[in-house]
Amino acid sequence: MVIAAAIVAAAGGESAIAADASAWNQDSHSATRLIAGDNARPAPDGALRAGVEIKLARGWKTYWRYPGDSGVPPRFDFAASSNVKSVAVLWPVPHRFKDESGQSIGYKDQLIFPLRVTPQDPSQPVTLRVNLDYGVCEKLCVPVQATLELPLTRGPSTQDAALAAAETLVPTPATLGDGKAFAIRSVKRQSGASPQQVVVDVMAPEHFNVDLFAEGPTQDWALPLPTPMTGALAGQRRFTFALDGLPPGAKADGAMLTLTAVAGTTAIEVKARLD
């Protein structure tokens, strides 16, 4: 009876873990899995919290939604999920890397992409399935594919603290020109240069290391990474980048850019139209 009780307890522990996370999909350079958040009380809109966790081997990296000069952004396909209306992927604060192939934007070590999963029918069970394509790079880049599955129960989760920490790293939407201590104050086009330059001023506390990333209105825009420059007012940092890498036929006039400013582990995301 004692042995039987031990087996039952062990099985119960494995079931609890299985409810919180899928099995790891592992290769020689990385491992991925799905995790569930605490969904005992779903969000007001009915969305459930989950995440895609990636662990990377030492010295290897993977990429942000815009990878920079090189690399492949992750692609998430949730079409095989059951009772899922939509899935929103949230992107944690990325980092800039420099190597022989130029500058890239992404992540090292370990990261979690938080997910907002909206059920088709909130009264029915939800099973999240994702086909994930991503690249991992050291000196060479290797494509990776993973297929992951996890039922999302409406209950507590041992993974909730890790998921909540990742959610705090997602850039906060902000407004161009607001008066906060950390803000994108202005976006200007500089005439006289070819290609034309965009100058961005960021307000940030002096003791923070500040970085800036710029994206075009569609994924086929390949804007250069912004470069720090002098000339900003006191308390501000200035960045510039060329209006280069536009897809054929695209015009900069009126284009909506997405600017992500990073200060330490804090980040803001601003939409700015090039008038």
C-alpha positions as CSV (number, residue, x, y, z in Angstrom):
1,M,0.0,0.0,0.0
2,V,2.9,2.4,0.8
3,I,4.5,1.6,-2.6
4,A,1.2,2.1,-4.4
5,A,0.6,5.4,-2.6
6,A,4.1,6.6,-3.7
7,I,3.4,5.7,-7.3
8,V,0.0,7.5,-7.2
9,A,1.7,10.6,-5.7
10,A,4.4,10.6,-8.3
11,A,1.8,10.3,-11.1
12,G,-0.1,13.1,-9.6
13,G,3.0,15.3,-9.6
14,E,3.7,14.5,-13.2
15,S,0.1,15.4,-14.1
16,A,0.4,18.7,-12.3
17,I,3.6,19.5,-14.3
18,A,1.9,18.4,-17.6
19,A,-0.9,20.8,-17.0
20,D,1.5,23.7,-16.6
21,A,3.9,22.9,-19.5
22,S,4.4,20.8,-22.5
23,A,7.3,18.5,-23.0
24,W,10.6,20.1,-24.2
25,N,11.3,20.0,-27.9
26,Q,15.1,19.9,-27.9
27,D,18.0,20.0,-30.3
28,S,21.7,20.4,-29.9
29,H,21.5,24.2,-29.6
30,S,18.1,25.1,-28.1
31,A,14.9,23.7,-26.5
32,T,11.3,25.0,-26.6
33,R,8.1,24.3,-24.8
34,L,4.7,25.8,-24.1
35,I,3.8,27.0,-20.6
36,A,0.5,28.0,-19.1
37,G,-0.2,30.9,-16.8
38,D,-2.6,31.1,-13.9
39,N,-5.9,31.0,-15.6
40,A,-8.2,30.5,-12.6
41,R,-9.5,34.0,-13.4
42,P,-9.4,34.7,-17.1
43,A,-8.9,38.3,-18.3
44,P,-12.1,40.4,-18.7
45,D,-12.0,39.8,-22.5
46,G,-11.8,36.0,-21.8
47,A,-8.2,35.6,-23.0
48,L,-6.0,32.9,-21.4
49,R,-2.4,33.4,-20.5
50,A,0.3,31.2,-21.9
51,G,3.9,31.4,-23.3
52,V,6.5,29.9,-25.6
53,E,9.7,29.3,-23.7
54,I,13.1,29.0,-25.4
55,K,16.4,28.0,-23.8
56,L,19.5,28.6,-25.8
57,A,23.0,27.0,-25.6
58,R,25.8,29.2,-24.3
59,G,26.9,31.6,-27.0
60,W,23.9,31.1,-29.2
61,K,21.1,33.6,-30.0
62,T,17.7,33.8,-31.6
63,Y,15.9,36.8,-33.1
64,W,13.3,39.5,-32.5
65,R,10.3,40.1,-34.9
66,Y,12.7,42.4,-36.9
67,P,16.1,40.7,-36.8
68,G,18.3,43.6,-38.1
69,D,21.1,43.1,-40.6
70,S,20.9,39.3,-40.5
71,G,18.9,36.5,-39.0
72,V,15.4,35.0,-39.2
73,P,12.5,36.2,-37.0
74,P,10.4,33.5,-35.3
75,R,7.2,32.4,-37.0
76,F,4.3,31.1,-34.9
77,D,1.5,29.1,-36.5
78,F,-1.4,28.3,-34.2
79,A,-3.8,27.0,-36.9
80,A,-4.0,23.5,-35.5
81,S,-5.2,24.6,-32.0
82,S,-8.6,23.5,-30.7
83,N,-11.3,26.0,-29.7
84,V,-8.9,29.0,-30.3
85,K,-10.2,32.1,-32.0
86,S,-6.9,34.0,-32.0
87,V,-3.5,34.1,-30.4
88,A,-1.5,37.4,-29.8
89,V,2.3,37.0,-29.4
90,L,3.9,39.5,-27.2
91,W,7.6,40.4,-27.7
92,P,9.9,41.0,-24.7
93,V,12.6,43.7,-24.8
94,P,15.3,42.7,-27.3
95,H,19.0,43.4,-27.3
96,R,21.4,44.6,-30.0
97,F,24.2,42.3,-31.0
98,K,27.3,43.0,-33.2
99,D,29.3,40.4,-35.1
100,E,31.0,39.8,-38.4
101,S,27.7,39.9,-40.3
102,G,26.7,43.3,-38.9
103,Q,24.1,44.1,-36.2
104,S,21.2,42.0,-35.2
105,I,18.4,42.2,-32.7
106,G,17.3,39.4,-30.5
107,Y,17.8,37.3,-27.4
108,K,20.4,35.0,-25.7
109,D,20.2,32.4,-22.8
110,Q,16.5,32.0,-22.0
111,L,13.3,33.9,-22.9
112,I,9.5,33.5,-22.9
113,F,7.2,35.0,-25.5
114,P,3.9,35.7,-23.6
115,L,0.7,34.7,-25.4
116,R,-2.8,36.0,-25.1
117,V,-5.1,33.1,-26.2
118,T,-8.7,34.0,-27.0
119,P,-11.1,30.9,-27.0
120,Q,-13.7,30.4,-29.7
121,D,-16.1,29.2,-27.0
122,P,-15.0,30.1,-23.4
123,S,-17.2,27.4,-21.9
124,Q,-15.3,24.6,-23.8
125,P,-11.8,23.2,-23.3
126,V,-8.8,24.9,-25.1
127,T,-5.8,23.1,-26.5
128,L,-3.0,25.2,-27.8
129,R,-0.9,23.9,-30.6
130,V,1.9,25.7,-32.3
131,N,4.2,25.0,-35.2
132,L,7.3,27.2,-34.5
133,D,10.0,28.1,-37.0
134,Y,13.0,30.0,-35.7
135,G,16.7,30.4,-36.2
136,V,19.5,30.0,-33.8
137,C,23.0,31.5,-34.5
138,E,26.5,31.4,-33.1
139,K,29.0,31.8,-35.9
140,L,26.7,29.9,-38.3
141,C,22.9,30.0,-38.3
142,V,20.7,26.8,-37.9
143,P,17.0,26.7,-38.7
144,V,14.8,25.0,-36.1
145,Q,11.3,23.6,-36.2
146,A,9.2,22.6,-33.2
147,T,5.7,21.4,-32.8
148,L,4.2,21.9,-29.3
149,E,0.9,21.2,-27.7
150,L,-0.6,22.1,-24.3
151,P,-4.2,22.0,-22.9
152,L,-5.0,25.3,-21.2
153,T,-6.9,24.6,-18.0
154,R,-8.6,27.3,-16.0
155,G,-6.6,26.9,-12.9
156,P,-3.4,27.8,-11.1
157,S,0.0,27.2,-12.6
158,T,3.5,26.7,-11.2
159,Q,4.8,28.5,-14.3
160,D,2.9,31.7,-13.5
161,A,5.8,33.6,-11.9
162,A,8.1,33.1,-14.8
163,L,5.4,34.1,-17.3
164,A,4.5,37.2,-15.3
165,A,8.2,38.2,-15.2
166,A,8.3,37.9,-19.0
167,E,5.1,40.0,-19.4
168,T,6.8,42.8,-17.5
169,L,9.5,42.9,-20.2
170,V,7.0,43.6,-23.0
171,P,7.3,47.2,-24.2
172,T,4.5,49.5,-23.1
173,P,2.6,51.4,-25.7
174,A,3.3,55.2,-25.5
175,T,2.5,58.4,-27.3
176,L,5.0,60.4,-29.4
177,G,5.9,63.6,-27.6
178,D,4.5,62.9,-24.2
179,G,6.1,64.5,-21.2
180,K,7.2,61.4,-19.2
181,A,10.7,60.9,-17.9
182,F,11.2,58.1,-20.4
183,A,9.6,59.0,-23.8
184,I,10.2,59.5,-27.5
185,R,10.0,63.2,-27.8
186,S,10.4,63.9,-31.5
187,V,10.8,62.2,-34.9
188,K,12.2,64.4,-37.7
189,R,13.3,63.9,-41.3
190,Q,16.6,65.6,-42.1
191,S,16.8,67.1,-45.6
192,G,19.9,67.4,-47.7
193,A,21.2,63.8,-47.2
194,S,20.8,61.0,-49.7
195,P,19.3,58.7,-48.6
196,Q,17.3,60.9,-46.3
197,Q,17.9,60.6,-42.6
198,V,15.4,60.3,-39.7
199,V,16.4,61.8,-36.4
200,V,14.8,60.6,-33.2
201,D,15.2,62.2,-29.8
202,V,14.5,60.1,-26.7
203,M,14.0,61.5,-23.2
204,A,15.6,59.2,-20.6
205,P,17.3,59.4,-17.1
206,E,21.0,60.0,-17.4
207,H,22.0,56.7,-15.6
208,F,20.2,54.5,-18.1
209,N,21.8,52.9,-21.2
210,V,19.3,53.7,-24.0
211,D,18.8,51.9,-27.3
212,L,16.3,52.4,-30.2
213,F,14.9,50.1,-32.8
214,A,12.9,51.1,-35.9
215,E,10.4,49.1,-38.0
216,G,8.6,50.0,-41.1
217,P,4.8,49.5,-41.7
218,T,5.3,46.0,-43.2
219,Q,7.8,43.2,-42.6
220,D,9.4,43.7,-46.0
221,W,10.9,47.0,-44.9
222,A,14.5,46.6,-43.9
223,L,15.4,49.8,-42.1
224,P,19.0,50.2,-40.8
225,L,19.5,50.0,-37.0
226,P,19.4,53.5,-35.5
227,T,22.8,54.9,-34.5
228,P,23.5,57.1,-31.4
229,M,24.7,60.6,-32.3
230,T,25.5,63.9,-30.5
231,G,23.5,67.1,-30.5
232,A,20.6,66.2,-28.3
233,L,19.2,68.5,-25.6
234,A,20.1,68.0,-22.0
235,G,18.4,64.8,-20.6
236,Q,17.8,63.4,-24.1
237,R,19.5,60.9,-26.4
238,R,19.6,61.3,-30.2
239,F,19.5,58.5,-32.7
240,T,19.6,58.6,-36.5
241,F,18.9,56.1,-39.3
242,A,18.7,56.3,-43.1
243,L,15.4,55.9,-45.0
244,D,16.9,52.9,-46.8
245,G,15.8,49.3,-47.3
246,L,12.3,50.2,-48.5
247,P,10.6,47.5,-50.6
248,P,10.2,48.3,-54.3
249,G,7.5,50.9,-54.9
250,A,7.2,51.9,-51.3
251,K,7.2,55.6,-50.3
252,A,8.4,57.1,-47.0
253,D,5.8,59.9,-47.1
254,G,3.1,59.1,-44.6
255,A,4.6,55.7,-43.6
256,M,3.8,54.6,-40.1
257,L,6.9,53.6,-38.2
258,T,7.1,51.6,-35.0
259,L,9.8,52.9,-32.7
260,T,10.9,50.8,-29.7
261,A,13.0,52.6,-27.1
262,V,14.8,50.6,-24.5
263,A,16.3,51.8,-21.2
264,G,17.6,48.8,-19.2
265,T,14.8,46.3,-18.9
266,T,12.1,48.9,-19.5
267,A,10.9,49.7,-23.0
268,I,8.2,51.7,-24.7
269,E,6.7,51.4,-28.2
270,V,5.6,54.4,-30.2
271,K,3.8,54.7,-33.5
272,A,5.2,57.7,-35.6
273,R,4.0,58.8,-39.0
274,L,6.6,60.2,-41.4
275,D,4.7,63.3,-42.6
